Amino acid sequence: MLAAGEPKPVFESAYGALLESVDPEAALVAAVRRAVAQPGNVWRRLLEPVTGVRTQAEYLAQVRCTLDARAQTQDWRRRAKFWKRAATEEGRHGETVTPSVSAISAVVDVLPRERRERVEEMLGR
């Protein structure tokens, strides 16, 4: 790769560090960081949109997004708290089946004799 035309300072630098027994990943990251620090370098043009300065509008949009997510989370917690309180309040909903595994396993569905016989016939008993 190094012999494929024009000089490649990032790869040459990383390769030199590899020869000195530096960790390959650390050598490459260090070489890219040095290249990004040089104005006009291709690595700087490539990475600046990702690591560069953010405008005030971009920053505010991200803050707004974060605050909206927090508000939605709080809203869902309030709703869950309301329905949990309503379900346990004064035993009004004592017979209500909930999606709780423990509550569903306690429900016994009694079939009338006729229907039970038909079910048994269908199952071949």
Rosetta constraint file for C-alpha pairs under 8 A:
AtomPair CA 2 CA 7 HARMONIC 7.37 0.50
AtomPair CA 2 CA 8 HARMONIC 6.81 0.50
AtomPair CA 2 CA 11 HARMONIC 7.11 0.50
AtomPair CA 2 CA 12 HARMONIC 7.06 0.50
AtomPair CA 7 CA 12 HARMONIC 7.99 0.50
AtomPair CA 8 CA 12 HARMONIC 6.06 0.50
AtomPair CA 9 CA 13 HARMONIC 5.84 0.50
AtomPair CA 9 CA 35 HARMONIC 7.89 0.50
AtomPair CA 10 CA 14 HARMONIC 6.13 0.50
AtomPair CA 10 CA 28 HARMONIC 7.39 0.50
AtomPair CA 10 CA 31 HARMONIC 5.10 0.50
AtomPair CA 10 CA 32 HARMONIC 5.98 0.50
AtomPair CA 10 CA 35 HARMONIC 6.63 0.50
AtomPair CA 11 CA 15 HARMONIC 5.87 0.50
AtomPair CA 11 CA 28 HARMONIC 7.39 0.50
AtomPair CA 11 CA 31 HARMONIC 7.42 0.50
AtomPair CA 12 CA 16 HARMONIC 6.07 0.50
AtomPair CA 13 CA 17 HARMONIC 6.31 0.50
AtomPair CA 13 CA 27 HARMONIC 7.81 0.50
AtomPair CA 13 CA 28 HARMONIC 7.99 0.50
AtomPair CA 13 CA 31 HARMONIC 5.90 0.50
AtomPair CA 14 CA 18 HARMONIC 6.20 0.50
AtomPair CA 14 CA 24 HARMONIC 7.47 0.50
AtomPair CA 14 CA 27 HARMONIC 4.92 0.50
AtomPair CA 14 CA 28 HARMONIC 5.03 0.50
AtomPair CA 14 CA 30 HARMONIC 7.70 0.50
AtomPair CA 14 CA 31 HARMONIC 5.75 0.50
AtomPair CA 15 CA 19 HARMONIC 6.37 0.50
AtomPair CA 15 CA 27 HARMONIC 7.79 0.50
AtomPair CA 16 CA 20 HARMONIC 6.65 0.50
AtomPair CA 17 CA 21 HARMONIC 6.64 0.50
AtomPair CA 17 CA 22 HARMONIC 5.49 0.50
AtomPair CA 17 CA 24 HARMONIC 7.97 0.50
AtomPair CA 17 CA 27 HARMONIC 5.80 0.50
AtomPair CA 18 CA 22 HARMONIC 5.09 0.50
AtomPair CA 18 CA 23 HARMONIC 6.80 0.50
AtomPair CA 18 CA 24 HARMONIC 6.05 0.50
AtomPair CA 18 CA 27 HARMONIC 6.75 0.50
AtomPair CA 22 CA 26 HARMONIC 7.10 0.50
AtomPair CA 22 CA 27 HARMONIC 6.18 0.50
AtomPair CA 23 CA 27 HARMONIC 6.04 0.50
AtomPair CA 24 CA 28 HARMONIC 6.25 0.50
AtomPair CA 25 CA 29 HARMONIC 6.18 0.50
AtomPair CA 26 CA 30 HARMONIC 6.05 0.50
AtomPair CA 27 CA 31 HARMONIC 6.18 0.50
AtomPair CA 28 CA 32 HARMONIC 6.18 0.50
AtomPair CA 29 CA 33 HARMONIC 6.13 0.50
AtomPair CA 30 CA 34 HARMONIC 6.28 0.50
AtomPair CA 31 CA 35 HARMONIC 6.29 0.50
AtomPair CA 32 CA 36 HARMONIC 6.10 0.50
AtomPair CA 32 CA 43 HARMONIC 6.99 0.50
AtomPair CA 33 CA 37 HARMONIC 6.41 0.50
AtomPair CA 34 CA 38 HARMONIC 7.05 0.50
AtomPair CA 35 CA 41 HARMONIC 6.42 0.50
AtomPair CA 35 CA 43 HARMONIC 6.21 0.50
AtomPair CA 35 CA 44 HARMONIC 6.90 0.50
AtomPair CA 36 CA 41 HARMONIC 6.62 0.50
AtomPair CA 36 CA 43 HARMONIC 5.52 0.50
AtomPair CA 36 CA 44 HARMONIC 4.32 0.50
AtomPair CA 36 CA 47 HARMONIC 7.60 0.50
AtomPair CA 37 CA 44 HARMONIC 7.16 0.50
AtomPair CA 38 CA 44 HARMONIC 7.24 0.50
AtomPair CA 39 CA 44 HARMONIC 7.04 0.50
AtomPair CA 40 CA 44 HARMONIC 6.76 0.50
AtomPair CA 40 CA 45 HARMONIC 7.04 0.50
AtomPair CA 41 CA 45 HARMONIC 6.56 0.50
AtomPair CA 42 CA 46 HARMONIC 6.15 0.50
AtomPair CA 43 CA 47 HARMONIC 6.04 0.50
AtomPair CA 44 CA 48 HARMONIC 5.54 0.50
AtomPair CA 45 CA 49 HARMONIC 7.61 0.50
AtomPair CA 47 CA 51 HARMONIC 6.03 0.50
AtomPair CA 47 CA 52 HARMONIC 7.59 0.50
AtomPair CA 48 CA 52 HARMONIC 4.55 0.50
AtomPair CA 54 CA 58 HARMONIC 6.12 0.50
AtomPair CA 54 CA 59 HARMONIC 6.44 0.50
AtomPair CA 55 CA 59 HARMONIC 6.29 0.50
AtomPair CA 56 CA 60 HARMONIC 6.10 0.50
AtomPair CA 57 CA 61 HARMONIC 6.07 0.50
AtomPair CA 58 CA 62 HARMONIC 6.34 0.50
AtomPair CA 59 CA 63 HARMONIC 6.28 0.50
AtomPair CA 60 CA 64 HARMONIC 5.98 0.50
AtomPair CA 61 CA 65 HARMONIC 6.14 0.50
AtomPair CA 62 CA 66 HARMONIC 6.21 0.50
AtomPair CA 63 CA 67 HARMONIC 6.15 0.50
AtomPair CA 64 CA 68 HARMONIC 6.05 0.50
AtomPair CA 65 CA 69 HARMONIC 6.25 0.50
AtomPair CA 66 CA 70 HARMONIC 6.32 0.50
AtomPair CA 67 CA 71 HARMONIC 6.14 0.50
AtomPair CA 68 CA 72 HARMONIC 6.18 0.50
AtomPair CA 69 CA 73 HARMONIC 6.24 0.50
AtomPair CA 70 CA 74 HARMONIC 6.23 0.50
AtomPair CA 71 CA 75 HARMONIC 6.10 0.50
AtomPair CA 72 CA 76 HARMONIC 6.24 0.50
AtomPair CA 73 CA 77 HARMONIC 6.25 0.50
AtomPair CA 74 CA 78 HARMONIC 6.17 0.50
AtomPair CA 75 CA 79 HARMONIC 6.26 0.50
AtomPair CA 76 CA 80 HARMONIC 6.15 0.50
AtomPair CA 77 CA 81 HARMONIC 6.09 0.50
AtomPair CA 78 CA 82 HARMONIC 6.11 0.50
AtomPair CA 79 CA 83 HARMONIC 6.27 0.50
AtomPair CA 80 CA 84 HARMONIC 5.99 0.50
AtomPair CA 81 CA 85 HARMONIC 6.08 0.50
AtomPair CA 82 CA 86 HARMONIC 6.11 0.50
AtomPair CA 83 CA 87 HARMONIC 5.98 0.50
AtomPair CA 84 CA 88 HARMONIC 6.38 0.50
AtomPair CA 85 CA 89 HARMONIC 5.83 0.50
AtomPair CA 87 CA 91 HARMONIC 7.72 0.50
AtomPair CA 87 CA 92 HARMONIC 7.41 0.50
AtomPair CA 87 CA 93 HARMONIC 5.59 0.50
AtomPair CA 87 CA 94 HARMONIC 7.84 0.50
AtomPair CA 88 CA 92 HARMONIC 7.52 0.50
AtomPair CA 88 CA 93 HARMONIC 6.85 0.50
AtomPair CA 88 CA 94 HARMONIC 7.66 0.50
AtomPair CA 89 CA 93 HARMONIC 7.65 0.50
AtomPair CA 97 CA 103 HARMONIC 6.56 0.50
AtomPair CA 97 CA 104 HARMONIC 6.55 0.50
AtomPair CA 97 CA 107 HARMONIC 7.81 0.50
AtomPair CA 98 CA 103 HARMONIC 6.34 0.50
AtomPair CA 98 CA 104 HARMONIC 6.90 0.50
AtomPair CA 99 CA 103 HARMONIC 7.29 0.50
AtomPair CA 99 CA 104 HARMONIC 6.79 0.50
AtomPair CA 100 CA 104 HARMONIC 6.27 0.50
AtomPair CA 101 CA 105 HARMONIC 6.19 0.50
AtomPair CA 102 CA 106 HARMONIC 6.60 0.50
AtomPair CA 103 CA 107 HARMONIC 6.85 0.50
AtomPair CA 111 CA 115 HARMONIC 6.22 0.50
AtomPair CA 111 CA 116 HARMONIC 5.71 0.50
AtomPair CA 112 CA 116 HARMONIC 6.10 0.50
AtomPair CA 113 CA 117 HARMONIC 6.17 0.50
AtomPair CA 114 CA 118 HARMONIC 6.42 0.50
AtomPair CA 115 CA 119 HARMONIC 6.20 0.50
AtomPair CA 116 CA 120 HARMONIC 6.19 0.50
AtomPair CA 117 CA 121 HARMONIC 6.15 0.50
AtomPair CA 118 CA 122 HARMONIC 6.21 0.50
AtomPair CA 119 CA 123 HARMONIC 6.26 0.50
AtomPair CA 120 CA 124 HARMONIC 6.16 0.50
AtomPair CA 120 CA 125 HARMONIC 5.32 0.50
AtomPair CA 121 CA 125 HARMONIC 5.85 0.50
